[in-house]
Structure formats: structure tokens, C-alpha cells
Amino acid sequence: MAQQLSLTSRIKLANGLSMPRIHLGVYLTSGQEASNAVHWALEAGYRAFDSAQMYRNEKEVGSTILKYLSSNSNTSQLKREDIHFTSKLASNSSYDSARKSIKQSVQDCGLGYIDLFLLHSPYGGKAVRLASWKAVEDAIADGEVKTGGVSNFGVKHLQELFASEPRILPAVNQIEVHPFNTRTEITSFCRQHDIVVEAYAPLVRALRMKHPVISSLSERYSCTPAQLLVRWSLQHGYVPLPKSATKDRIIKNGEVSGFVIDAKDMEKLDGLDEYLLTDWDPVDAD
């Protein structure tokens, strides 16, 4: 089973839908760079793309997907429903503002609907978190969004949302997680409550590629450090979002079906935790 984890693998969500196990991250890419990355990824077999209002590239990602689907490059005869597109609410706000913002994202991406829409962070306080989540629920009811989730939510934020007795529970929590920041408390809570963990910065933003453990295990498994890190994420049951704007790396990052990290080496990687942050850390926000 573990060997079958690849770009074509899918993971089932709590709402009965499924999504690809590996998504291309498009954080900090814009314009032609974003379009190129998405096109190369589609050619390489990626079927999922992680965007956000904050990234300002929903339009480029969506239009490149549509262009590819209608082009001769689409030799697999993929349709819109074969592609998984994620976006995120830039900031939690009043219900009306959040609802309007989601509609704008649907319009900007041009894909007809958004497969996964997340609250990008817990910032803003309880009232706006819950109001924004209600907007996500209504966007799902109106067919604009298929699945709702959250990002950067700590355990207390998830508990708060559960306590509000929402009509729809979050199916995903997207957090920074990698061997150098394992987030055990959050990932364990998510596992217990059937919330899929999406791992952003799964490559540690290249800050630990030359770490001796990463180097030695990459050599042992005849893979790149990035492939090792993606594989670690997959074997933990997470959905990694490797980000690159380089064609060769985009291709290589998805080629992870040829090896399995054994249990002893997974433990060795888990032991590298140093709570390393490569970006913001809202999981303890009030």
C-alpha cells in the first residue's frame, strides 16, 4: 500500500469526497512564473494546486488549468473535475465580507467552483472565525465550494469550532509540518477527529537539505532530500504541498513511488523536531 503513494493517489475526506495526495504549492509565485509552474506540474502528472487570496495568483493558476485542459497537451483527456483547486480566505471578517470574498475567489479562478476553501489563519478572534466559517458553510451549500477546511489552526481553535456545533466540520487543517517541526499535538488531534493534515513547507524551504540525517537517508534510499521529505509526509498520512517554480524540481518532487522509508528511519526523521518555523506561526493566536 505504501509503495502506491504517488501523484495519482487520493485520500478520502470526512465528507465522502477525496483529493490527490500531493498538491503543488504556488506560494510566492506570480504572473508567468505561476503559470509555468502549473503547466509543468500538469504535464508531470500533478492534479492538485494550492493557491490563496493572499498569494494573488488565483487567476493565473485557474486560467492555466483551463488552458491546459483544452489543449493538445492534455493527452489524458482530463476534465475540470479531475483537477483539485484550493484557495484560502485572506483574513477572517464579518459573515458578509467573507461570503463576498469567497464569491470573488470563485470568479477570479474561473474554474466554476473551488474544490477546497480554507480559512487561512485563526487571526481576528473567535467572533470573526466563526462568522467566516459560516460563510464557508453557505458557499458549500450554494455549490461554490466542495469542501471546507482551515489552516494554521491550533487545537484550541479546532475545539472552539467544534463547540459552536457547525453544520459542517472542517475536513482539512493545513499547517507547517515536516521532520523539523512535527506538530504532534495538532496532528494527533486532527487524526482523532478525521481531519486530514495538509503539510505546507514540507521541504522546510530548503533550510535543512544538507542536514546529516537528511543527506545520509537520501543516499540510502537513492532519492533527493526533497523526495525524502515528501515521502516522510505521505507515510505519516499527510498531504504535502511541495513548492517549486523550476520544471526539473517540480517533476522530481512528485517521483516518490519508488521507495518506502522503513519504520526505523521514520523514527529517526521524527526525532529531528526542533520546532523550526519557516514562516508565520498563528497556531496559538487568541
N, C-alpha and C positions, 0 to 999 in steps of 0.2 A: 504493500500500500504506500509506504513512504517513498518508494522509488518513483511512483507515478506523479509526484508533485512537480508540476510544470506550468507553463503559460496556459495550457488548456484545462488545467484542473480548476474545479469550482468548489466553493464552500457553501453549505446551506445556512441560511439565516433563520432567526426565530420566527419571522413572518411567513416562512414557507418558500420564499424566493431564494435564489442563490446568486453568487457573484464570483468572478475569477479570483484565484488565489494570489496572483501577483498583479499589481497596478503600476503603471508608470507615474511617478511623481513629476509635476511640472511647476513646482515652487521655484520662484526666481528665474523663470524663463518667460520671455515675452516676444511678441511680433514673429518674425521669420524663424527665430530660434525655437520658439514653442511649436510652430507649425512643422518644422523639420523633424523635431524630436517625436512628435505624434505620428508623423508619416513613417518614419523609420521604425518606430515601435510596432505599428500596424503591420508593416512588411515582415517584421521579425516574429510576429505571432501574438503580440500583446493584444488584449481585448478590453482593458480597463485603464481609465485615466483619472487621476486625482487632481482636480482643479479647486478653485475657491474664488469668491468675490475679491478677496484681498490680493490674490495673485494678478488680477487684471488680465487674465488670458482665457476666460471662458469662451469668448468669441472665436479666438484663434483655434483653440482646441476643438470646439464644436464644428467650425467650418472645415477644418482639415479632416475630421472624421467623415463628414458628409461628402467631401470631395473624393476621399479615398473610396467610399462605398460605391460611388457612381463611376469609378474609373476602371481602366483595364488592369490596374494593379491588383484589384480585388478578385484574385483568382479563386478564392474560396467561396465566392458569392455570398459574402457576409451581408446581413441586413442590420438595420438600426438596432433591433432587439438583441443582436449578438454582441453589441458593444455596451460597456458599463461606464457611465459618466458620473463622477462625483463633483459636487460643489459644496460650498460652506457659507454660512451667514457671517458677514464680516464683523458685525457687533450685535450683541443682544439688545433688544429695544422693546418698544411697545408692540402689542399684537399687530396693529395696523401697519406700522412701519416694517416689521419683519415679514408680514404677509406680502406687502408690496415688493419688498426686496427679493423674495423668492420668485415672484412672478417675473421680475426683471431678469433674474438669472436664467429662467427658462427661455425667455425671449432672446437673451444675449447668446446663449449657446446654440440656439437654433435647432436643437435636436428633438423638439416636440415635448419632451419631458426629461426630468433628471432622475437617474437611477437611484442615487443615494445623496441625500442632502443632510448636512451636519450643522449643528451649532458649533462654530469654530473654537469657542472657548467658553468657560463659565463666567467670564468677566461681566460685571454690571450689577450683580446681586440677585437674590432669589426671585424677586418680582419679575424682572425682565427675562430671567432664564425661563421661568415657567410660561410667561406670555409668549416668548419666542417659540417654545416647544409647541404650544397650542397652534401657532401659525404653521409649523411643520405638519402637525396632525391634519390640519384643514387642507394643506397643499396635497397631502396624500389622498384625502377624501375627494378632492377635486381632480385627481388624476395628473397633477403637475409633477408629483414626486412619487416614486415607487416605494422607497424605504427611507426611514428617518433614523438619524443617529446623532452622536455628539462627538466632540473632540476635546482633548485636554481636560476631561472631567476626572476629578479625583473621586474616591469612594464616597465622600460626604455629598458631593453634587449628585451622584447617581442615586444615593439613598433619598435625598431630598426630592428628586424627580419621581421616584417610586412612591414616596409618601403622599405625593399630590394626586395619586390614583389617576394617571393619564389614560386616555382611551387607547393610546399606542405606546408601547415601551420602546426605548432605543434599541436597535438591532446591532449597532456598532459603536465602539468608542475608539477613536483614533488618537494614539498617544505616541510620544517618543519612546521607543523601546528597542534595545539592542544589547549585546553582551556587557556593555559598559554602563548600562542603566536598565536593569531588568524589571523595575517597577512591579515587584512581586505582589504587593498588596492590591494594586489596581487590577493586574491581570488575573489574580486568583478570584477577586470579586466578580469580574466580568465572566469568567468561566462558570462560576456557580450560578450566574443569572442568565446564561445563554446569550451573552453579548459578545460578538466577535471583536477581537482586538485587531485593529489595523496599526501597523508599525511604521510611523514616519521616521525619517533619518535612519533607516535600517543599516545604512553603510557608514554610520557615525560621521557623516560629512567628511569622510576620508581622514579623520583625525587620528585613527588608530590602525591604519592599514599596515604599518611596519612594526606593530606590537609583536614581540617574540612568539606569543602563543598563536596569534593570527598567522604569522609567517610560517611557523612550523606545521600547523594544521593544514594550511593551504598547500604546502608541499606534500604532506601526507596524502591528501585527497586529490592531488593534481588539479587544483582549481585556483581561481584567483581569490584574493582576500574578499572581494565583493561577493563572489559566488558563495563563499563560505558563510558570510554574514546573512545573505538572503536565505540560504538553506537552513541556518540556525533558526531564523524567524519562522519559516514554514514548518519545521519539525516541532516547534512549540505550539503550532496551531494558529499562528498569527497570519495576517495578510500584509506582507511587506510592500512598501511603496518606493522601490529604488528609483532615484532621480539621476538622470544624466541627459546632457544635450549633445553627447558625442555618439555617433552611429555605432561604432565598434563596441563601446561600453554598454549601450542600450541592448545590443544583441547578446553580448556575453552575460550580462546580469540576469538574463532570462533563461540561460542554459544551465539549469540546476538539477536536471532529472537524472544525470549520470552517476550520482554518488549519494550516499547516505552517511551522515555523521553518526558514529556509534555513540552509545549511551555514556561511555566514559569521557569521550571528548566533548559531548554536550555539557556534561557536568563541569569540565574544565573551562569551557566558554562561559557558562553561568557564573563561575567563580571570579570572573573579571570585573564584576559590578563595582563601580566607583561613583555612582550617581553622576555620571558625566552628562552635562547638558550641552547640546549643540545649538540651542535656540531658546525661546521663552519657556517658562515653566508655570503655567497657570493652575496646576492641579490642586494647589492649596488656597486658591483665591476665595475671599469671603463671598 
